[in-house]
Amino acid sequence: MTDRPVTQCSSPLRLCLWCVPAVLVEIGLYFSYRGHDARFHFLTHLFVGASAAFVVMAAVAWRRHRPVPYPLVWPVVAHVYAMFPDLLFTAGTAHEWWMDVFLGHVSTHFVPGRNLTWYVVFLGALALYLATVQQLTRPQPAPTA
Amino acid sequence: MTRRWTTGQRLAGVWLVAAVGFAALLLTAEITRSPLDDPDQAYQRPGILDLGALPALAPPVTADIPAPGRPAVVFFTRPGEAAALCSALAAARLDADVVVVSPGELPGCDDVPVVTEVTRQLAMSYRMREPAGGGAPVGYAVVDAEGQIRYRTLDPTAADELSEVRTILEAL
């Protein structure tokens, strides 16, 4: 058996280190919602924001022929954008319909199936990005002479 | 022997972890609901005026609430929830006429008028939604100075979230 402790440990460690801020931000966003019932609203904007991010990430990766850097940061940024009116609400500004420019902030709560629908969309968008990454990282056959 | 995962297997693993993890979050949100919550959480604390069939004319709760030219907030509560609400209302001093409606007798609510009605007729006339566990609604309706209901929601923790009521009042 080949002994490669450094190589095998460093990759996941690097992954975790840059994941930590993204996960901490998500935890902070979760606790920015008051009341147990607000979990519904948190999840809607998380699923919608992350889904939009995955689609954009897939397009960017496909165009650049390589996976996007820091893939957890993109969904977090999109989530913050989608939930921005909720931050405004906490600061004392009620929701208005024009706030749908934030990835359908108001309307997305009322789609049939509610959060279950967005969960399915989220998993589909994630699958799209992962399939794109797999396609880009697939070993290319050696060119024939 | 170390097993080497293919890229496809690792990516499928990421997808699977996300699917299970977020399903657990969804399930948690579902099973931690209170019987006083709205069966459809999209309608609970939506934060936007004139949702659905609103605005609609507000039926009178007392002889002078709602009054022309003054916004009003009609709180629907139950005897078990009333003490916390009344205490919070006394501290909050909302810039509106406030009234509390309860299906059972209350010992009083500071200087806030209380309407007791067993039949829940007022809750029905305000089209308050029925909680997931049934029974009288716990929440509130906000009426503008023209006597129109502009916002209504179930909110079993309204006593802790009167800042939201103030936000809605300022948006009228």
Boltz contact constraints between the chains, C-beta under 6 A:
constraints:
  - contact:
      token1: [A, 35]
      token2: [B, 157]
      max_distance: 6.0
  - contact:
      token1: [A, 36]
      token2: [B, 32]
      max_distance: 6.0
  - contact:
      token1: [A, 37]
      token2: [B, 37]
      max_distance: 6.0
  - contact:
      token1: [A, 37]
      token2: [B, 41]
      max_distance: 6.0
  - contact:
      token1: [A, 37]
      token2: [B, 44]
      max_distance: 6.0
  - contact:
      token1: [A, 39]
      token2: [B, 29]
      max_distance: 6.0
  - contact:
      token1: [A, 40]
      token2: [B, 29]
      max_distance: 6.0
  - contact:
      token1: [A, 40]
      token2: [B, 41]
      max_distance: 6.0
  - contact:
      token1: [A, 89]
      token2: [B, 47]
      max_distance: 6.0
  - contact:
      token1: [A, 92]
      token2: [B, 167]
      max_distance: 6.0
  - contact:
      token1: [A, 94]
      token2: [B, 47]
      max_distance: 6.0
  - contact:
      token1: [A, 94]
      token2: [B, 167]
      max_distance: 6.0
  - contact:
      token1: [A, 94]
      token2: [B, 168]
      max_distance: 6.0
  - contact:
      token1: [A, 94]
      token2: [B, 171]
      max_distance: 6.0
  - contact:
      token1: [A, 95]
      token2: [B, 47]
      max_distance: 6.0
  - contact:
      token1: [A, 95]
      token2: [B, 48]
      max_distance: 6.0
  - contact:
      token1: [A, 106]
      token2: [B, 48]
      max_distance: 6.0
  - contact:
      token1: [A, 109]
      token2: [B, 42]
      max_distance: 6.0
  - contact:
      token1: [A, 110]
      token2: [B, 42]
      max_distance: 6.0
  - contact:
      token1: [A, 119]
      token2: [B, 26]
      max_distance: 6.0
  - contact:
      token1: [A, 123]
      token2: [B, 19]
      max_distance: 6.0
  - contact:
      token1: [A, 126]
      token2: [B, 15]
      max_distance: 6.0
  - contact:
      token1: [A, 126]
      token2: [B, 18]
      max_distance: 6.0
  - contact:
      token1: [A, 127]
      token2: [B, 15]
      max_distance: 6.0
  - contact:
      token1: [A, 130]
      token2: [B, 11]
      max_distance: 6.0
  - contact:
      token1: [A, 130]
      token2: [B, 15]
      max_distance: 6.0
  - contact:
      token1: [A, 134]
      token2: [B, 7]
      max_distance: 6.0
  - contact:
      token1: [A, 134]
      token2: [B, 8]
      max_distance: 6.0
  - contact:
      token1: [A, 134]
      token2: [B, 11]
      max_distance: 6.0
  - contact:
      token1: [A, 137]
      token2: [B, 7]
      max_distance: 6.0
